[in-house]
Amino acid sequence: MARIHTDGDRLVIRLAWWEKAAARRGDVRVPLTAVRRVTVEPDWWRALRGTHRRGICIPGKLCIGTRGHPDGEDFAAVRPGRPVVCVELWPSALFRLLAISARADPEAEATAERLRRAAPKIDRSTPWRQPLPVSEESE
């Protein structure tokens, strides 16, 4: 199962060998300065945005890989019945959202809090995940 770690000044999503094969990519690495907001989503399916692009997505079973939407791409490694740590990233990052399942609520909350403390550019204006912008809306 995918795990979120920090390695120096980087956030690392370590994937199991079978997850690497399913997602058709290696571990995900982003600088901690790219982390905008970290939240925990109790309903795994709410963490998924956009449409499946690359990897494996079996409805009701698991979703591992990239998902595309008008604002960019997300990386997801989620399973049903488990809380999801959602890491929103600033627009300059490779992905806009990293959604990774945790084993249980206490683990998800502890991981989220650890990332909030480690990331230097956290946006604390709202404690919840922001919706995707609609293409007709302007800044």
Buried (B, 14 or more C-beta within 10 A) or exposed (E): BBBBEBEEEBBBBBBEEEBBEBBEBEBBEBBBBBBBBBBBBEEBEEBBBBEBEBBBBEEEEBBBBBBBBEBBBBBBBBBEEBBBBBBBBBEEBBBBBBBBBBEEEEBBBBBBEBBBEBBEEBEEEEEEBEEBEEEEEEE
